[in-house]
Amino acid sequence: MRSGRVMLGAFEWVSIEATMKIVEIRGFELRSELPEVQGNSTGFVDHLSTFLVAIRTDTGVVGWGETWVSPATASTLVKRQLGPQLLGRSPLDHGVIWHDLVRQRGYDRRGLTMMAISALDLALWDATARIHEVPVWALLGGRHRDRVFAYASGPYFRKGADPYARFQQEVEGYLAAGFKAVKLRIGTTPHRDREICLAMRRLLGPDRLLMVDINQGLSVRTALETAEAIKDADIHWMEEPLPPDDRAGYAHFAARTPIAIAAGEALVGCESFGEFIEARSVDIIQPDLAVCGGLTEALRVAGMAYAADLRVAPHVIGSFMNFHAALHFAAVLPTRPARPFATYPIFEFDQTPNALRDIVPSVAVHADGTVAIPDGPGFGFEVDPDRLAPYVIDSWTLRL
């Protein structure tokens, strides 16, 4: 960190030099093959991919950001349209830069341009905190917690006659690892969904949370049939039963089921979230920092949700970058009740074998079902280039 020192009486003030500027931006498209194909109600995948961006200042500080949606398109947007606008500017002006980038969206107000801005916004926050040599949560006014309650996001479908065949074995593994909450993938038929939910409730017992994720795979009518079928399994929330832009469908569904509804991972920008919040279509808001517009926009979304007395639980997938950023986001969210043994925010710990997350050593799950909030500068990780290299399928560099 480069600084200037000014003596004012008995006090010494340390200020960051205003001349600090971004001199390099690097983009990385990453891909990791899964050891086994897995899926949900809308299909199967055999790999994970994401786009990482690293910004470097003239003092050598590096900040990292990510968006995992359409990595090749995001990479092009950052390289050709958005990234050049950061060169020569100070990362300390991250708020001004965010607004400048948002004004460049044109017609793409709720799509990939905002997702690409998410990656740059995260990198700017990371760099700014590293310049100040503090965690990002400290820049945001301090943390409410040093650990956050986490849920195991899985199991996923496997190909074959019974997509739920290994759920029992995998959930037993989550419990052995320390998790006290599990989010299943369902969405085959209401009858089969009921059977697996009741079986998993018996395995979890009455004192653990059970959530289900349908991944946008049902119609309103089938979603209502499924909600009725699984209600006896004490479902904490039902996630994304419908396509993310079906505002009328969510409102219709919410008015007819007692099960709490979680959604928001596919929403971009406050305008999108505001429409769902105003309509009371969801109970738990799930912004993804790498999708919704970055940490800057996620904080605005959280404010809207809390003003409406809704709960916030960040959606977390992608690489080590989004994982660590979401922990800092969770650290600064106000506490809201969930059950006697848990409070919101609740943190998503995806159980997909994820080599892109494990580029940085994984965060452990404690015996009480929580994970620790990082204490290091920025988002609290250090990247070993040798561990990144095997997954890079394309990269580029912009320089001032």
C-alpha positions in Angstrom: 0.0 0.0 0.0 1.3 3.4 -0.9 0.4 6.2 1.5 1.2 9.7 2.6 1.5 10.8 6.2 0.2 14.1 7.7 0.9 15.3 11.3 -2.0 17.1 12.9 -1.0 17.9 16.5 -0.5 14.6 18.3 -2.3 12.6 15.6 -0.8 11.0 12.6 -3.2 10.5 9.7 -2.4 7.9 7.0 -4.0 8.6 3.6 -4.0 6.5 0.4 -2.4 8.4 -2.4 -5.0 9.6 -4.9 -2.6 8.7 -7.8 -3.1 5.0 -7.3 -4.5 3.6 -10.5 -5.5 0.4 -12.3 -2.8 -0.5 -14.9 -3.8 -4.0 -15.8 -6.8 -6.2 -16.2 -6.6 -10.0 -16.8 -9.5 -12.2 -17.8 -9.6 -16.0 -17.3 -12.2 -18.4 -18.6 -12.1 -21.6 -16.5 -13.6 -25.0 -17.0 -13.5 -28.1 -14.8 -14.9 -31.5 -15.7 -17.1 -33.2 -13.1 -16.2 -36.7 -12.0 -19.8 -37.7 -12.7 -22.7 -36.2 -14.6 -25.3 -34.7 -12.3 -28.4 -32.6 -12.7 -31.8 -31.3 -11.6 -35.3 -31.0 -12.9 -34.2 -29.1 -16.0 -31.2 -31.2 -17.1 -27.8 -32.6 -16.5 -24.2 -31.1 -16.6 -20.8 -32.7 -17.0 -18.6 -29.7 -16.2 -18.4 -26.4 -14.3 -17.2 -23.1 -15.9 -16.8 -19.5 -14.9 -15.1 -16.2 -15.8 -12.6 -14.6 -13.4 -11.2 -11.1 -13.7 -8.1 -9.7 -11.9 -7.4 -6.0 -11.7 -3.9 -4.8 -10.8 -2.9 -1.4 -9.6 0.4 0.5 -10.2 1.3 -0.4 -6.6 0.9 -4.2 -7.2 -2.4 -4.7 -5.4 -4.6 -7.3 -7.1 -8.4 -7.7 -6.8 -10.4 -10.6 -8.1 -14.0 -10.9 -9.4 -16.2 -13.4 -11.1 -19.4 -14.1 -13.0 -20.2 -17.8 -13.8 -23.0 -17.2 -16.3 -22.0 -17.5 -20.0 -18.2 -17.1 -19.3 -17.2 -16.6 -22.9 -19.7 -13.8 -23.4 -18.9 -12.1 -20.1 -15.2 -12.3 -21.0 -15.8 -10.5 -24.3 -18.0 -7.8 -22.6 -15.2 -7.1 -20.0 -12.4 -7.2 -22.6 -14.0 -5.1 -25.3 -16.5 -2.8 -23.6 -16.3 -2.6 -19.8 -12.7 -3.3 -18.8 -11.0 -0.5 -20.7 -13.1 2.0 -18.8 -11.3 1.0 -15.6 -7.7 1.5 -16.8 -6.1 4.6 -15.3 -8.8 4.9 -12.6 -8.4 4.3 -8.8 -10.1 1.2 -7.4 -11.0 3.4 -4.4 -13.6 5.0 -6.6 -15.4 1.7 -7.0 -18.8 3.2 -6.2 -18.5 5.9 -8.9 -17.1 3.3 -11.4 -20.0 1.0 -10.7 -22.5 3.7 -11.6 -20.5 4.7 -14.7 -20.5 1.0 -15.9 -24.2 0.6 -15.2 -24.9 3.6 -17.4 -23.3 1.6 -20.3 -25.9 -1.2 -20.2 -28.0 0.2 -23.0 -30.9 -2.2 -23.8 -29.3 -5.0 -21.8 -30.5 -3.7 -18.4 -31.2 -7.1 -16.8 -28.8 -9.5 -18.6 -25.2 -10.4 -19.3 -23.9 -6.9 -19.2 -24.9 -6.5 -15.6 -23.4 -9.9 -14.8 -20.1 -8.8 -16.4 -20.3 -5.6 -14.2 -20.7 -8.0 -11.2 -17.3 -9.4 -11.9 -15.6 -6.0 -12.1 -17.5 -4.7 -9.1 -16.3 -7.6 -6.9 -12.7 -7.1 -8.1 -12.9 -3.4 -7.2 -14.2 -4.2 -3.7 -11.5 -6.8 -3.2 -8.7 -4.5 -4.4 -10.0 -1.6 -2.3 -10.0 -3.7 0.9 -6.6 -5.0 0.1 -5.3 -1.5 -0.3 -6.6 -0.6 3.1 -5.3 -4.0 4.4 -8.7 -4.9 5.9 -11.4 -7.5 5.1 -14.2 -6.4 2.8 -16.7 -6.8 5.7 -14.7 -4.1 7.6 -15.2 -1.6 4.8 -18.9 -2.3 5.1 -19.1 -1.2 8.7 -18.1 -4.5 10.5 -19.6 -7.9 10.8 -22.5 -9.2 12.8 -21.0 -12.6 13.1 -17.7 -14.4 12.7 -19.5 -17.6 11.6 -22.5 -18.1 9.5 -25.0 -21.1 9.5 -24.5 -23.1 6.3 -26.6 -25.7 4.5 -25.5 -28.5 2.3 -26.8 -27.8 -1.2 -27.4 -31.2 -2.6 -27.8 -34.0 -3.5 -28.3 -33.7 -7.2 -30.0 -36.1 -9.6 -28.0 -38.9 -11.1 -28.8 -40.5 -14.5 -30.8 -43.7 -14.4 -34.2 -45.1 -13.5 -34.1 -43.5 -10.0 -32.6 -40.0 -9.9 -32.9 -40.1 -6.1 -31.0 -43.5 -5.7 -28.0 -42.1 -3.8 -29.7 -39.3 -1.8 -29.7 -41.3 1.4 -26.0 -42.1 1.2 -25.0 -38.5 0.3 -27.1 -36.8 2.9 -25.6 -39.1 5.6 -22.3 -37.8 4.4 -23.4 -34.2 4.8 -24.6 -34.9 8.4 -21.3 -36.6 9.2 -19.5 -33.5 7.9 -21.4 -31.3 10.4 -24.2 -29.8 8.4 -27.5 -29.3 10.1 -29.5 -28.3 7.1 -29.8 -29.8 3.6 -31.3 -28.6 0.3 -32.5 -31.5 -2.0 -33.0 -31.3 -5.7 -36.5 -32.5 -6.6 -39.0 -32.1 -9.4 -39.8 -35.4 -11.0 -43.4 -36.2 -10.0 -45.3 -35.0 -7.0 -45.6 -38.6 -5.7 -41.9 -39.4 -6.1 -40.9 -36.0 -4.6 -43.1 -36.8 -1.6 -41.5 -40.1 -1.0 -37.9 -38.7 -1.1 -38.8 -35.7 1.1 -40.4 -37.9 3.7 -37.4 -40.3 3.7 -35.0 -37.4 4.1 -37.1 -35.9 6.9 -36.8 -39.2 8.7 -33.1 -39.2 8.2 -32.6 -35.6 9.3 -35.0 -35.8 12.3 -37.1 -33.0 13.5 -34.3 -30.6 14.5 -32.6 -30.0 11.2 -33.7 -27.8 8.3 -34.9 -29.5 5.0 -35.2 -27.3 1.9 -36.0 -28.3 -1.7 -34.8 -26.8 -5.0 -36.7 -27.3 -8.2 -34.4 -25.2 -10.4 -37.2 -23.5 -12.3 -38.6 -26.8 -13.6 -42.3 -26.8 -13.0 -45.5 -25.1 -14.2 -47.7 -23.3 -11.6 -50.2 -26.2 -11.5 -47.5 -28.9 -11.0 -45.7 -26.7 -8.4 -48.9 -26.5 -6.4 -49.4 -30.3 -6.6 -45.8 -30.8 -5.5 -46.1 -28.3 -2.6 -49.2 -30.2 -1.4 -47.5 -33.5 -1.8 -44.4 -32.6 0.3 -45.9 -30.4 3.0 -45.8 -33.2 5.6 -42.0 -33.3 5.3 -41.7 -29.9 7.2 -40.1 -28.1 4.3 -38.3 -24.9 5.3 -38.4 -23.5 1.9 -39.2 -24.4 -1.7 -36.8 -22.8 -4.1 -37.4 -21.7 -7.7 -40.4 -23.8 -8.5 -41.1 -21.7 -11.6 -39.1 -19.9 -14.3 -37.4 -16.8 -12.7 -39.3 -14.2 -14.8 -42.8 -15.6 -14.2 -43.9 -12.9 -11.8 -47.6 -13.6 -12.1 -46.9 -17.3 -11.6 -45.0 -16.7 -8.4 -47.7 -14.4 -7.0 -50.4 -17.0 -7.8 -48.3 -19.8 -6.3 -47.3 -17.8 -3.1 -51.0 -17.1 -2.4 -51.9 -20.8 -2.4 -49.1 -22.6 -0.5 -48.0 -22.3 3.2 -44.5 -23.3 2.3 -42.0 -20.4 2.2 -40.7 -19.6 -1.3 -37.0 -18.8 -2.0 -35.9 -17.2 -5.3 -33.6 -14.6 -6.8 -30.5 -16.3 -8.0 -31.3 -15.5 -11.6 -32.5 -12.0 -11.0 -30.4 -9.0 -12.1 -30.6 -5.6 -10.7 -32.8 -4.0 -8.0 -35.6 -3.4 -10.5 -36.1 -7.2 -10.9 -35.9 -7.9 -7.2 -38.2 -5.0 -6.4 -41.0 -6.4 -8.6 -41.0 -9.7 -6.6 -40.6 -8.0 -3.3 -43.5 -5.6 -3.9 -45.7 -8.4 -5.0 -44.9 -10.5 -2.0 -44.1 -13.4 -4.3 -41.2 -14.7 -2.3 -40.2 -15.1 1.4 -36.4 -15.6 1.0 -34.4 -13.4 -1.4 -31.4 -15.1 -2.9 -29.1 -12.6 -4.7 -26.0 -14.1 -6.3 -23.2 -11.5 -6.1 -21.7 -12.8 -9.4 -25.0 -12.3 -11.2 -27.1 -9.5 -9.7 -24.7 -6.6 -10.2 -21.9 -7.4 -7.7 -21.6 -6.6 -4.1 -22.7 -3.0 -4.6 -26.1 -4.1 -6.0 -26.5 -7.0 -3.6 -26.3 -4.6 -0.7 -29.1 -2.5 -2.2 -31.2 -5.7 -2.8 -30.7 -6.8 0.8 -31.8 -3.3 2.0 -35.0 -3.7 0.0 -35.6 -7.2 1.4 -35.1 -6.2 5.0 -37.4 -3.1 4.6 -40.1 -5.6 3.6 -39.3 -7.9 6.5 -38.1 -10.7 4.1 -35.1 -13.0 4.7 -31.9 -13.0 2.7 -29.8 -16.1 1.9 -27.2 -15.6 -0.8 -27.0 -18.0 -3.7 -23.5 -19.3 -4.0 -22.0 -21.2 -6.9 -19.0 -20.8 -9.1 -15.4 -20.7 -8.0 -13.5 -19.7 -4.8 -14.1 -16.1 -5.6 -17.9 -16.0 -5.4 -17.8 -18.4 -2.4 -15.6 -16.0 -0.3 -17.3 -12.9 -1.5 -20.7 -14.3 -0.4 -19.2 -15.1 3.1 -18.4 -11.4 3.5 -21.8 -10.4 2.3 -23.4 -12.8 4.8 -21.1 -11.4 7.6 -22.7 -7.9 7.3 -26.4 -8.8 6.9 -28.6 -8.2 10.0 -29.6 -11.2 12.0 -33.2 -12.6 11.5 -34.7 -15.7 13.1 -35.1 -19.0 11.2 -35.5 -21.8 13.8 -34.3 -22.0 17.4 -30.9 -23.4 16.3 -30.4 -21.2 13.2 -30.7 -17.6 12.1 -30.6 -15.8 8.8 -28.6 -15.2 6.8 -28.2 -18.9 5.9 -25.2 -19.7 3.7 -25.3 -22.0 0.6 -22.4 -24.6 0.6 -22.8 -26.4 -2.7 -21.9 -30.1 -2.6 -20.9 -30.5 -6.2 -17.3 -31.7 -6.5 -15.9 -28.3 -7.5 -12.3 -28.0 -8.4 -12.8 -24.3 -9.3 -13.8 -23.6 -5.7 -11.0 -25.8 -4.3 -8.3 -23.7 -6.1 -8.3 -21.9 -2.8 -8.3 -24.4 0.2 -11.9 -25.1 1.2 -13.5 -23.6 4.2 -14.3 -26.2 6.9 -17.8 -26.8 8.3 -17.8 -26.7 12.1 -19.6 -29.1 14.4 -22.4 -26.6 14.9 -23.1 -26.4 11.2 -21.4 -23.0 10.6 -18.5 -21.8 8.5 -16.0 -19.1 9.4 -16.0 -15.6 7.9 -12.5 -14.9 6.4 -10.3 -12.4 8.3 -7.7 -11.7 5.7 -7.5 -8.6 3.5 -10.0 -8.2 0.7 -12.2 -11.3 0.4 -9.7 -13.2 2.4 -8.0 -15.6 -0.1 -4.7 -15.8 -1.9 -4.5 -17.3 -5.4 -1.7 -19.7 -6.3 -1.3 -19.3 -10.1 -0.1 -22.9 -10.4 -3.5 -24.1 -9.0 -5.4 -21.9 -11.4 -3.5 -22.9 -14.6 -4.9 -26.4 -15.2 -8.5 -25.0 -15.6 -7.7 -22.0 -17.9 -9.2 -22.5 -21.4 -8.7 -18.9 -22.5 -7.1 -15.7 -21.1 -6.3 -12.2 -22.1 -4.7 -9.0 -20.7 -5.4 -5.3 -21.0 -2.8 -2.8 -20.0 -2.7 0.9 -19.6 
